[in-house]
Amino acid sequence: MDALQQRDPEVAAHVTAELQRQREQLVMIPSENYVSPAVLAATGSVLTNKYSEGYPGKRYYTGNEHVDAIEQLARVRAQKLFGYSHANVQPYSGSPANHAICFALLNPGETLMGMHLLYGGHLTHGWGVNFSGTYYHAVQYTTNADGWLDYDAIAELARAERPKLIFCGGTAYPRTIDFARLGEIARSVDAFLVADVSHIAGLIAAGVHPSPAGHADVMMTTTHKTLRGPRGAVILCSGEPSNPLKSAPRTRENLPTLIDRAVFPGLQGGPHDHQTAAIAVALGEASTPAFTTYGRQIVANARALAETLLAEGCTLITGGTDNHLLLLDVTPHGTTGRLAAEALSRAGISVNANSIPHDPRKPFDPSGIRIGTPALTTRGFNENDMRTVGNAIAAVLKTPTDNVTIERTRQTVRELCAAHPLYAELAGV
Ligand code: DSN
């Protein structure tokens, strides 16, 4: 930060202000987290200077001996942590990774199936304006009226549509995903099952959510959510890539070759080596007993928050949570998702407006909000803290326009943040 301050005080001021915002707010957007100083250091390292098209031992540029070692470390750590025998750690982020998977496994116009965005899925699982709903014939499954995945309905849709690829996993589903059942469904129609576990990868690493290994042919995760790494993504599958990477039929045994070819040279150029190093560091951290404790605490905190909100009369989709996030219908309080998120933001609590299953409102101002515990758990919040947070959130939801409540909540937020300092070890900022 000293070098940035001296060279470009304007950018430095914005970075410092953002650090201050992160320190002073309760970050409860479920996809956000705080990386360790070691991950920050790798992200800001000299690896950003290098070009490395290709894969370890097979590069199009010289001078990659150290990059090779780092990428190999990241690959092996990902494989061991998630139980697949092949990892590609080069995708720039989750959407490019899902694009690469589709590019690897489908021809344009072929059928893919995924969870509807407005029911908790993701843009890249077949949403109409996304590449996945444009280049491919996308069919979407939803939840039942109470917000739960209906596996019988998914099986029926798969039988009717015969997709070649089925995505599971999402961004706003508060319950355990039954990968074993989804694997059976995919095999019954001879489709590839792709588990996008971006939201829950940290929980899988910690052993507090079942793993897709053994059920999903391909696992994809971003690295910056519960996994607590830099922005980026990893694609895992089983088998060995051919050497050299040759054009190959779309079979299960060819998955490593198909995925590697799709990432590079299919979609990407040079990997972001500083990002790869930071992913390796994060995967190393996620393999420690301390991370298991962290994952358990994320879930315990989410449960404590859910119990508090339910006791306060709030409406939780599915009536609770099994993982790191809660989805609330805020319309019974006479407000909307957007107004509620804005009121909470004024009070110092950062959440996002979110559609709820069968939402009668539009996505820009939906009926719900999505709340998560990963970032606060990194700060050291426990169940008692979450009860305080839950009471504060409920008070704002009940009276979102009352400035006295907002100011009282801001004071509670200040006290909680002071009790759980963030990046206290970072000097010079
Ligand atoms: N934007 C991410 C999330 O918030 O869940 C998904 O890509």
Residues whose N, C-alpha, C, O or C-beta is under 5 A from the ligand:
A	BS01	DSN	S31 T171
